[in-house]
């Protein structure tokens, strides 16, 4: 019997039909391409010990001159520093009250505590820490009060409520005394993009109290931007202030406003879209994109197209004068700056419809701003990344690359799969991540109908191939950091933990590293003699490498596990016609009457020399999949024993 090599073009192609792209791969999940061949992606293990609160959309690994490395996490509720898997809360304090300003009221039999605080400025969900409070006289002791709490509800501009860790009794009749101090952390942000009516939509004080809204108010997801300043960390909340965390070997203090001590910055913009360090990376000039203009005392609103920079001799001084080099420029096209991306040549400045180049030139001008294109789009602020001096990004309907000379549109073979199936209301969540070990750019996004990230698409920029998949098996990532400062890729999950990637072969979650990861790849249909004849397949001679598997029984730390041979399932999917059904029932459970696809499967391990299978059809597709723990596999060039089998069927 003749043997046919099952060798397919690398990458996934969903932009043409299954039949039209004969000789290629058509669908996959958790499978990448390495040197042209499919391979299950590496697994992930939980890295952080404690969970963070909120959704992390910014993960920034950095190391100082001392060599100590940290990761900064920006979530919808807090800002953290990680060192060695332990998180330290460095969320800035926006207001510290005078002693005795907060006054408590408890109700017998309830853990709910009312706080009277004039002009607290808080919103429901904010965090406040009380100190120096005295006992209320009963179960609500000083120890109960003097800790961090989440504000449950806002009663008015001068009052709010929280739930204590103890239930009050009849003796809790005091108000906490005249020494109580409240430290309010910066207002929390949204987990996702939201729309709503009334004062509760956004942070307290963003509109007139109690005024009903006739149109919905759009409130975007919280984004935080980090940049390294020497040994320190600078960051800003999108459309908020700039903060600085001063380096400490053992982090213990919170970040403070750049305009406050110890920086005491001058004319620092009060509202900023993004803060970053200038492209030259030598002068330590701080850039503020989409910010409030000079002078701050002028009270002007934030200019979404304004770029300001600090003095070259004093990076905390944004005041332009004859004795400083601080200054500003304005982007000409677009309605708002979305993102600034420093590269080795320039700082790229994206608006929703243009790309601009900001270059440090020194002298009197300091910076030069040139428009690269007025006809390009960026789908989300974090959907852009640079690899090997080329910047890649996801637009509204295509992927782009900028090499320093020109913008080019990437030939994406899964374009229909991505751009016809994403949620336009949640694009602020979308982000790009670099996995330089495998030369891959990963974009995570929300499929149509989903309000959270549940899909990914990947471009291998060296092999020029695309693949995609679902974020099942706890793969729903919200932020990403490439290996380099840290030994592995790290990514944030919506379960509150950071995970190390390309480690092992399993899909860890918040409780265990020992969950199986499902992976598969399916070829396009192939036919004999243009489909004029039926083909009979009788056996498969596999070519699967399991070298990196560690398939033992999972005992989660105990010894003496029984060795289990790693396997994959190899299936042949035969069809009579292109429209033949794949299943015997439809989504409603009704029995199908049309010709049904014939599927023949066999389990393959490293010792399988040949697998006897029987399938007959005018065309056939091949599928390799695994769903067991600890299995790694890479597909080579299997062979199939096939022969023509007549014209009737």
Secondary structure, 3 states (H helix, E strand, C coil): CCEEECCCCCCECCCCCCCCCCCCEEEEECEEEECCEEEECCCEEECCCCCCCCCEEEEEEEECCCCCEEEEEEECCCEEEEECCEEEECCCEEEECCCCCCEEEECCCCCEEEEECCCCCCCCCCEEEEECCCCCCCCCCHHHHCCEEEEEEEEECCEEEEECCCCCCCCCCCCCCCCCEEEEECCCCECCCEEECCHHHCCCCCCCCCCCCCCCEEECECCEEEEEECCEEEEEECCECEEEECCCCCCCCCCEECCCCCCCCECCCCCECEEEECCCCCCCCEEEECCECCCHHHCCCECCCEEEECCCCCCCECCCCCCCCCEEEECCCCCCEEEEEECCCCEEEEECCCEEEEEEEECCCEEEEEEEECCCCCCCCECEEEECCEEEEECCCCEEEECCCCEEECCCCCHHHHHCCECHHHHHHCEEEEEHHHCEEEEEECECCCCCCCEEEEEECCCCEEEEEECCCCCCEEEEECCCCCCCCEEEECCCCEEEECCCCCECCCCCCCCCCCEEEEECCEECHHHCCCEEEEEEECCEECCCCCCECCCCCCCCCCECCCEEEEEEEEECCCCCECCCECCCCCECCCCECEEEEEEEECCCCCEEEEEEECEEEEEEEECCCCCCCEECCCEEEEEECCCCC
